[in-house]
Amino acid sequence: MSIKKNVICVFLFLSSYFNVISQTPNKVIQNKEFQTFPSYLDIGYNQILRPQFHFTSLKNWNNDPNGLVWYAGEYHMYFQHNPLGVKWGNMTWGHAVSKDLVHWVQLPHAILPFDKEGGIFSGTAVIDYSNQLLKQIDTTKTMVAFFTHSKKISYQAAAYSTDKGRTYNLVNNGEAIVPNQGFDNGERDPKVFWYEPNKTWVMVLWVKRGAKEGTTEQKLGKVLILNSTNLINWKVVSELNREWVYECMDLVELTIDGNKNKKKWLIYDASFDYEIGDFNGTEFVSDKKSFFGDIGKNFYAAQSYNNSPDGRTVMIGWMNGGDNVFLKGAMPFNQQMSFPTTMDLRTTADGLRLYRWPIKEIESLYSSTYNFKNIKSKTLLKKINNIKAELIDLSIAFSGLGNLKFNIRGLDILYDKKTETIVFQKTILPAPKVNGLIKLRILLDRTSIEMFVNDGASVATNYAVSSAENKSISIESSINEKIKQFTIHELKSIWPLDTK
């Protein structure tokens, strides 16, 4: 489709969209100055620093993913968004949809600030399959979004959509459905999901920050668990006190070793500290051992999808800290999302641990593949010498008998035999041998590198700007090591080819 046809199609959609708004009073939560999406049609996806297989807003600032939910063939990703500029502010829920979690279409901003004092901060979305909110129209199920609204103190509010998440009405005129619990302005980021065994809705709400240096009750952070049977009236049923908790909590059930009949629960916060335990609908009980789910420099506020259609648990995080990349590069947008990953639990010698892995839908982006098996590193270097790639999904399995160095588009990644670690800049990932091998997978986009060690046992997400001119890949070994497997997939862009 040509640029002209694309623009015409989007224009017709927007004309219809804003006509509905003008003819239906209070149909959309809106302070009109924040509905800036028509101006986004002037922006394309071909800027030199535009990520090509990671989501970015067409323009302006984005941070936390919000309201991740699947319904009627679409994955929705709402996100914290400033519709008026490339720096944080004017918090609004931006909106994008995808059929496959890879190719995204950005839609008009979904939930706009409704007064001058507070923004629409982070939260979640669910599908009201039983019409408990009594808002369903015809056969389309109601989508309900929960978010934090902050004036002088914060509280939890809600909105609902009867048109598959495109437009929203306020619940209770934007007043609190969960009032402030007495912790001033820190209470935020409700995660809501349906707990089938108890036939109840669950809300996980962070209300108090922990203090790493202390262990007393006064210095512990606090998370509340609430229940509701109608999405409106909520009751606190338990609390969790931990040093590590800080905002954007998520609580999700995961399979163990791929066994759908064997599961445990995972609770984690914005910085991806996590614990594994059991949950009965009202209380989370764990072994109180905390771990870290991403040891890179730029992964924050991840959320898992509600209502997943295929049993997978998929998460997306905000790659925070991109100001140094995008603002210095004078981009019309700022920040990006991580590539979606699955989550599951696996049994290790040290007990249950979280594993993350890029979703299989990345394979739809493969344009060229180069595969080598049981080859010496010096021979491999000659084989890949003429391979040039910009967007890369690279995997390697090796025995780690010596030090190994990869250079991918000017970026050095090292395997240190002595410490059994993978090192990228100041990020150090544990890389012990498993069944005699070390495995490493690398996703490289224009401004990011995501590394997965030993099938996702260790993960690191970092901003990294590759050399624009250098599209080569090289490998060096201190002992001319035998490489069991080395695969390079060159990727296509997720964005339209005929973009501006």
C-alpha positions as CSV (number, residue, x, y, z in Angstrom):
1,M,0.0,0.0,0.0
2,S,1.4,3.4,-0.9
3,I,2.0,6.2,1.6
4,K,-0.9,8.1,0.2
5,K,-3.3,5.2,0.7
6,N,-2.0,4.7,4.2
7,V,-2.6,8.3,5.1
8,I,-6.1,8.3,3.6
9,C,-7.1,5.1,5.5
10,V,-5.8,6.6,8.8
11,F,-7.5,9.9,8.0
12,L,-10.9,8.2,7.4
13,F,-10.5,6.2,10.7
14,L,-9.7,9.3,12.7
15,S,-12.5,11.3,11.1
16,S,-15.0,8.6,12.1
17,Y,-13.3,8.4,15.6
18,F,-13.6,12.1,16.4
19,N,-17.1,12.3,14.9
20,V,-18.2,9.7,17.4
21,I,-16.6,11.8,20.2
22,S,-18.4,15.0,19.1
23,Q,-21.8,13.4,18.8
24,T,-21.7,11.3,22.0
25,P,-21.3,13.4,25.1
26,N,-19.0,12.0,27.7
27,K,-18.2,9.0,25.4
28,V,-14.5,9.6,25.9
29,I,-12.6,10.8,29.0
30,Q,-11.0,13.8,27.5
31,N,-9.4,17.1,28.1
32,K,-9.2,17.9,24.3
33,E,-5.8,19.5,24.4
34,F,-4.4,16.0,25.2
35,Q,-5.9,14.2,22.1
36,T,-3.0,15.1,19.9
37,F,-3.0,11.9,17.8
38,P,-4.0,13.5,14.5
39,S,-0.7,15.3,14.5
40,Y,1.1,11.9,14.6
41,L,0.2,11.3,11.0
42,D,3.1,13.6,10.1
43,I,5.6,11.2,11.6
44,G,7.0,7.9,10.1
45,Y,9.2,5.1,11.4
46,N,12.3,5.6,9.3
47,Q,14.4,7.8,11.6
48,I,18.0,6.6,12.0
49,L,17.5,5.8,15.7
50,R,14.0,4.4,15.4
51,P,13.9,0.8,16.8
52,Q,12.8,-1.5,14.0
53,F,11.4,-4.5,16.0
54,H,10.6,-2.9,19.3
55,F,7.6,-0.7,20.0
56,T,7.9,3.0,20.1
57,S,5.2,5.7,20.0
58,L,5.1,7.5,16.7
59,K,6.2,10.6,18.6
60,N,6.5,12.0,22.1
61,W,7.3,10.3,25.4
62,N,6.3,6.8,26.6
63,N,7.1,4.8,29.7
64,D,5.3,2.0,31.6
65,P,3.3,-0.6,29.6
66,N,-0.3,-0.5,31.0
67,G,-3.4,-2.5,30.6
68,L,-1.9,-5.4,28.7
69,V,-4.8,-7.6,27.7
70,W,-6.0,-9.8,24.8
71,Y,-9.5,-9.7,23.4
72,A,-11.2,-10.7,20.1
73,G,-7.9,-11.4,18.3
74,E,-6.1,-8.3,19.4
75,Y,-3.3,-7.8,21.9
76,H,-3.7,-4.3,23.5
77,M,-0.8,-2.3,24.8
78,Y,-1.7,0.9,26.6
79,F,1.2,2.8,27.9
80,Q,2.2,5.9,29.9
81,H,2.4,8.7,27.4
82,N,3.0,12.4,27.2
83,P,1.0,13.5,24.2
84,L,2.5,17.0,24.3
85,G,6.2,16.4,24.4
86,V,9.3,14.2,24.4
87,K,9.8,14.3,28.1
88,W,7.8,12.9,31.0
89,G,4.6,14.7,31.9
90,N,0.9,14.9,31.2
91,M,0.4,11.3,31.9
92,T,-2.2,9.8,29.4
93,W,-2.8,6.2,28.3
94,G,-1.4,5.8,24.8
95,H,-2.7,2.8,22.8
96,A,-1.5,0.3,20.3
97,V,-2.9,-3.0,19.1
98,S,-1.3,-6.1,17.5
99,K,-2.4,-9.4,16.1
100,D,0.9,-11.1,16.9
101,L,2.7,-9.1,19.7
102,V,5.2,-8.1,17.0
103,H,3.6,-5.8,14.5
104,W,1.9,-2.8,16.2
105,V,-0.6,-0.2,15.0
106,Q,-0.8,2.9,17.2
107,L,-4.3,4.2,17.8
108,P,-5.6,7.5,19.2
109,H,-4.8,8.1,22.9
110,A,-7.2,6.0,24.9
111,I,-7.6,7.6,28.4
112,L,-6.9,11.3,28.8
113,P,-6.6,13.4,32.0
114,F,-10.0,14.5,33.1
115,D,-9.0,17.4,35.4
116,K,-6.1,19.8,35.7
117,E,-4.7,18.3,38.9
118,G,-4.0,14.7,38.1
119,G,-2.9,12.4,35.3
120,I,-3.8,8.9,34.2
121,F,-1.0,6.8,35.8
122,S,-0.1,3.1,35.5
123,G,-2.6,0.3,35.8
124,T,-4.1,-2.7,34.2
125,A,-7.1,-3.9,32.1
126,V,-9.4,-6.9,32.2
127,I,-12.3,-8.3,30.2
128,D,-15.7,-8.4,32.0
129,Y,-16.9,-11.6,30.5
130,S,-19.8,-12.0,33.0
131,N,-21.0,-8.4,32.6
132,Q,-20.5,-7.7,36.3
133,L,-20.2,-4.0,35.6
134,L,-23.5,-4.1,33.7
135,K,-22.1,-2.1,30.8
136,Q,-22.0,-4.6,28.0
137,I,-23.5,-3.6,24.6
138,D,-24.7,-6.4,22.3
139,T,-22.1,-9.2,22.3
140,T,-19.0,-7.2,22.7
141,K,-17.6,-7.7,26.1
142,T,-16.7,-4.7,28.3
143,M,-13.0,-3.9,28.8
144,V,-12.3,-2.4,32.2
145,A,-9.2,-0.4,32.9
146,F,-7.9,0.4,36.4
147,F,-5.4,3.2,37.0
148,T,-4.0,5.5,39.6
149,H,-5.2,9.1,39.7
150,S,-3.3,11.5,41.8
151,K,-4.3,14.9,43.1
152,K,-3.0,15.9,46.5
153,I,-3.1,12.2,47.4
154,S,-3.4,9.2,45.1
155,Y,-6.3,6.8,44.7
156,Q,-7.4,4.0,42.3
157,A,-9.9,4.8,39.6
158,A,-11.5,2.9,36.7
159,A,-12.9,3.3,33.3
160,Y,-14.7,1.0,30.9
161,S,-14.9,0.5,27.1
162,T,-17.7,-1.0,25.1
163,D,-15.9,-0.7,21.7
164,K,-13.0,-3.1,22.1
165,G,-10.8,-0.7,24.0
166,R,-10.9,2.2,21.6
167,T,-12.8,4.7,23.8
168,Y,-13.5,4.8,27.5
169,N,-16.1,6.1,30.0
170,L,-15.2,6.9,33.6
171,V,-16.5,4.7,36.4
172,N,-18.0,6.8,39.2
173,N,-17.0,10.0,37.3
174,G,-13.4,9.3,38.0
175,E,-13.7,9.2,41.7
176,A,-12.0,6.5,43.8
177,I,-13.1,2.9,43.6
178,V,-10.2,2.2,46.0
179,P,-9.7,5.3,48.2
180,N,-6.3,6.2,49.5
181,Q,-5.3,3.6,52.2
182,G,-3.4,6.1,54.4
183,F,0.0,6.0,52.7
184,D,-0.2,9.5,51.2
185,N,0.7,9.9,47.5
186,G,2.7,6.7,47.0
187,E,-0.2,4.3,46.4
188,R,-0.3,3.3,42.8
189,D,-0.2,0.9,39.8
190,P,-3.1,-1.5,40.4
191,K,-2.8,-4.9,38.8
192,V,-6.1,-6.7,38.5
193,F,-6.9,-10.2,37.3
194,W,-9.6,-12.9,37.7
195,Y,-9.0,-15.7,40.2
196,E,-11.2,-18.6,39.0
197,P,-11.1,-20.9,42.0
198,N,-12.6,-18.3,44.2
199,K,-14.7,-16.6,41.5
200,T,-13.3,-13.3,42.5
201,W,-11.3,-10.4,41.1
202,V,-7.9,-9.7,42.7
203,M,-6.1,-6.4,42.9
204,V,-2.4,-6.2,43.8
205,L,-1.6,-2.6,44.9
206,W,1.7,-1.2,46.0
207,V,1.3,1.4,48.8
208,K,4.7,1.8,50.5
209,R,8.3,1.8,49.5
210,G,10.8,-0.5,51.2
211,A,14.2,0.4,52.6
212,K,17.0,-1.9,51.6
213,E,19.2,-0.9,54.6
214,G,16.5,-1.9,57.2
215,T,14.6,-5.0,58.2
216,T,12.2,-3.6,60.8
217,E,8.5,-3.3,60.1
218,Q,8.8,0.5,59.8
219,K,11.3,0.1,57.0
220,L,9.5,-2.6,55.0
221,G,7.6,-1.8,51.9
222,K,4.0,-2.8,51.7
223,V,1.7,-4.4,49.1
224,L,-2.0,-4.8,49.6
225,I,-4.1,-7.6,48.1
226,L,-7.8,-6.8,47.5
227,N,-10.8,-8.8,46.4
228,S,-14.0,-7.8,44.5
229,T,-16.9,-9.6,43.0
230,N,-18.2,-6.7,41.0
231,L,-15.2,-4.7,39.9
232,I,-16.5,-1.7,42.0
233,N,-16.4,-2.6,45.7
234,W,-13.0,-3.7,46.9
235,K,-11.9,-5.1,50.2
236,V,-8.3,-5.5,51.5
237,V,-7.8,-9.2,52.3
238,S,-4.1,-9.4,53.1
239,E,-0.8,-7.6,52.9
240,L,2.8,-8.4,51.9
241,N,5.7,-6.7,53.6
242,R,9.1,-6.8,51.9
243,E,12.2,-4.6,51.7
244,W,12.4,-4.8,47.9
245,V,8.9,-3.8,46.8
246,Y,8.6,-0.6,44.8
247,E,5.7,0.2,42.4
248,C,4.2,-1.6,39.4
249,M,3.5,-4.9,41.2
250,D,2.5,-8.0,39.2
251,L,1.3,-11.4,40.5
252,V,1.0,-14.2,38.0
253,E,0.8,-18.0,37.9
254,L,3.4,-19.8,35.9
255,T,4.0,-23.4,34.9
256,I,6.9,-25.4,36.3
257,D,9.1,-27.3,33.8
258,G,6.5,-27.0,31.1
259,N,4.0,-29.0,33.1
260,K,0.6,-27.3,32.9
261,N,-0.6,-29.3,35.9
262,K,2.3,-28.1,38.1
263,K,2.3,-24.3,38.8
264,K,3.5,-21.7,41.3
265,W,3.0,-18.0,41.6
266,L,5.4,-15.2,40.9
267,I,5.2,-11.7,42.4
268,Y,7.5,-8.9,41.2
269,D,7.9,-5.2,41.2
270,A,9.1,-2.5,38.7
271,S,12.8,-3.2,39.2
272,F,12.0,-6.9,38.7
273,D,12.9,-8.2,42.1
274,Y,10.7,-11.3,42.4
275,E,9.6,-14.1,44.8
276,I,8.1,-17.5,44.0
277,G,5.3,-18.9,46.1
278,D,1.7,-19.9,46.5
279,F,-1.5,-17.9,46.2
280,N,-5.0,-18.8,47.3
281,G,-6.9,-15.8,46.0
282,T,-6.4,-13.8,49.1
283,E,-2.8,-14.3,50.4
284,F,0.6,-14.8,48.8
285,V,2.9,-17.1,50.7
286,S,6.5,-17.5,49.6
287,D,9.9,-18.9,50.8
288,K,10.9,-15.2,51.2
289,K,13.9,-15.6,49.0
290,S,14.1,-12.8,46.4
291,F,15.8,-12.9,43.0
292,F,16.3,-10.5,40.1
293,G,14.6,-11.1,36.8
294,D,16.7,-8.8,34.5
295,I,20.2,-7.7,35.3
296,G,20.5,-5.2,32.5
297,K,20.6,-1.4,33.0
298,N,17.3,-0.6,31.1
299,F,14.4,-2.8,32.1
300,Y,11.6,-1.5,34.3
301,A,7.8,-1.6,35.1
302,A,7.1,-4.8,33.2
303,Q,3.6,-6.2,33.1
304,S,2.2,-9.6,32.0
305,Y,-0.8,-10.0,29.7
306,N,-4.2,-10.7,31.1
307,N,-6.6,-13.1,29.2
308,S,-3.8,-14.7,27.1
309,P,-5.4,-16.9,24.4
310,D,-2.9,-19.7,24.3
311,G,-1.8,-20.3,27.9
312,R,1.5,-18.5,27.6
313,T,2.5,-15.8,30.1
314,V,3.9,-13.0,28.1
315,M,5.4,-9.8,29.5
316,I,6.6,-6.5,28.1
317,G,8.8,-4.0,30.0
318,W,9.7,-0.3,29.6
319,M,13.3,0.2,28.5
320,N,13.9,3.2,30.8
321,G,16.8,5.5,30.4
322,G,16.6,6.2,26.7
323,D,16.9,10.0,27.0
324,N,20.6,9.8,26.3
325,V,19.9,8.1,23.1
326,F,16.8,9.6,21.6
327,L,17.0,13.2,22.8
328,K,20.6,13.6,21.8
329,G,19.7,12.1,18.5
330,A,16.9,14.7,18.1
331,M,14.3,12.0,17.6
332,P,10.5,12.9,17.6
333,F,9.9,10.1,20.1
334,N,11.5,9.1,23.4
335,Q,11.9,5.7,25.1
336,Q,10.9,2.2,23.8
337,M,9.5,-1.1,25.0
338,S,11.4,-4.3,25.4
339,F,10.8,-7.2,23.0
340,P,8.0,-9.5,24.5
341,T,9.2,-12.5,26.4
342,T,7.5,-15.6,27.8
343,M,7.9,-16.4,31.5
344,D,8.0,-19.9,33.1
345,L,9.5,-21.5,36.1
346,R,12.1,-24.3,35.9
347,T,13.8,-26.5,38.4
348,T,17.5,-25.9,38.9
349,A,20.1,-27.2,41.3
350,D,19.4,-24.1,43.4
351,G,15.6,-24.5,43.4
352,L,12.9,-23.0,41.2
353,R,13.9,-20.0,39.1
354,L,12.3,-17.7,36.5
355,Y,13.2,-18.2,32.9
356,R,12.4,-15.7,30.1
357,W,12.6,-16.1,26.4
358,P,11.7,-14.1,23.3
359,I,8.2,-15.0,21.9
360,K,8.2,-17.4,19.0
361,E,6.5,-14.8,16.8
362,I,9.8,-13.2,16.2
363,E,10.3,-15.9,13.6
364,S,7.9,-14.0,11.3
365,L,10.6,-11.3,11.0
366,Y,13.3,-13.7,9.8
367,S,14.5,-12.7,6.3
368,S,17.8,-14.5,6.0
369,T,19.3,-17.3,8.2
370,Y,22.9,-18.5,8.4
371,N,23.5,-21.6,10.4
372,F,26.8,-23.4,11.4
373,K,27.3,-26.5,13.5
374,N,30.4,-28.1,15.1
375,I,32.9,-25.6,13.7
376,K,36.1,-24.1,15.0
377,S,36.0,-20.4,15.8
378,K,38.7,-19.4,13.3
379,T,36.9,-21.2,10.5
380,L,33.6,-19.7,11.6
381,L,35.1,-16.2,11.5
382,K,36.0,-16.7,7.8
383,K,32.5,-18.1,7.1
384,I,30.7,-15.1,8.6
385,N,33.1,-12.5,7.3
386,N,30.9,-11.4,4.4
387,I,27.6,-11.5,6.3
388,K,26.1,-8.0,6.8
389,A,23.1,-7.5,8.9
390,E,21.4,-4.6,10.7
391,L,18.7,-6.2,12.8
392,I,19.9,-9.5,14.4
393,D,18.7,-12.5,16.3
394,L,21.9,-14.5,17.1
395,S,22.4,-17.7,19.0
396,I,25.5,-19.6,20.0
397,A,26.3,-22.7,22.0
398,F,29.9,-23.4,23.0
399,S,31.9,-25.3,25.6
400,G,33.7,-22.4,27.2
401,L,37.1,-23.9,27.2
402,G,38.7,-20.5,26.6
403,N,37.8,-16.8,26.5
404,L,35.4,-15.8,23.7
405,K,34.8,-12.4,22.2
406,F,32.0,-11.4,19.9
407,N,31.8,-8.2,18.0
408,I,28.3,-7.4,16.7
409,R,28.1,-4.2,14.7
410,G,30.9,-2.6,16.7
411,L,29.6,-3.9,20.1
412,D,31.8,-6.2,22.1
413,I,30.4,-9.1,24.1
414,L,32.8,-11.2,26.1
415,Y,32.8,-14.6,27.7
416,D,35.2,-14.8,30.6
417,K,36.2,-18.4,31.3
418,K,37.6,-17.7,34.7
419,T,34.4,-16.1,36.1
420,E,32.0,-18.0,33.9
421,T,30.2,-14.8,32.9
422,I,29.0,-12.9,29.8
423,V,30.1,-9.3,29.9
424,F,28.7,-6.4,28.0
425,Q,30.0,-3.0,29.0
426,K,29.3,-3.0,32.8
427,T,26.6,-5.7,32.7
428,I,27.7,-9.1,33.9
429,L,25.5,-12.2,33.4
430,P,26.2,-15.5,35.1
431,A,27.0,-18.1,32.4
432,P,27.8,-21.5,34.1
433,K,28.0,-24.6,31.9
434,V,24.8,-26.6,31.6
435,N,25.3,-30.1,30.3
436,G,28.8,-29.0,29.2
437,L,27.6,-26.0,27.2
438,I,27.1,-22.2,27.5
439,K,24.2,-20.8,25.4
440,L,23.8,-17.2,24.5
441,R,21.1,-15.5,22.5
442,I,21.3,-11.9,21.4
443,L,18.6,-9.6,20.0
444,L,20.1,-6.5,18.4
445,D,18.0,-3.6,17.3
446,R,19.2,-0.1,16.3
447,T,19.3,1.1,19.9
448,S,19.1,-1.9,22.1
449,I,20.7,-5.3,22.9
450,E,18.9,-8.0,24.8
451,M,20.9,-11.0,26.0
452,F,19.5,-14.4,27.1
453,V,21.9,-16.9,28.8
454,N,21.3,-20.6,29.0
455,D,17.8,-20.6,27.6
456,G,16.7,-17.5,29.6
457,A,18.1,-18.4,33.1
458,S,19.8,-14.9,33.0
459,V,18.5,-12.0,31.0
460,A,19.9,-8.5,30.5
461,T,18.2,-5.6,28.7
462,N,20.3,-2.6,27.7
463,Y,20.3,0.4,25.4
464,A,23.2,0.1,22.9
465,V,23.6,2.1,19.7
466,S,25.3,0.1,17.0
467,S,27.6,1.6,14.5
468,A,25.5,2.9,11.6
469,E,28.1,1.9,9.0
470,N,29.3,-1.4,10.6
471,K,27.0,-4.3,9.9
472,S,29.6,-7.0,10.4
473,I,29.8,-9.9,13.0
474,S,33.0,-11.4,14.2
475,I,34.2,-14.0,16.8
476,E,37.5,-14.6,18.5
477,S,38.6,-17.4,20.8
478,S,41.7,-17.7,22.9
479,I,42.0,-21.4,22.0
480,N,40.3,-21.7,18.6
481,E,37.4,-23.3,20.3
482,K,34.9,-25.6,18.7
483,I,31.5,-24.0,18.4
484,K,28.7,-26.4,18.6
485,Q,26.1,-24.1,17.1
486,F,26.1,-20.6,15.7
487,T,23.0,-19.1,14.0
488,I,22.3,-15.6,12.7
489,H,18.8,-14.6,11.7
490,E,18.6,-11.3,9.9
491,L,15.3,-9.5,10.8
492,K,12.8,-7.4,8.8
493,S,11.3,-4.2,10.3
494,I,7.9,-4.4,11.9
495,W,7.0,-1.1,10.5
496,P,5.4,-0.4,7.0
497,L,8.0,-0.3,4.2
498,D,6.4,2.8,2.6
499,T,6.5,4.9,5.8
500,K,7.7,8.5,5.6
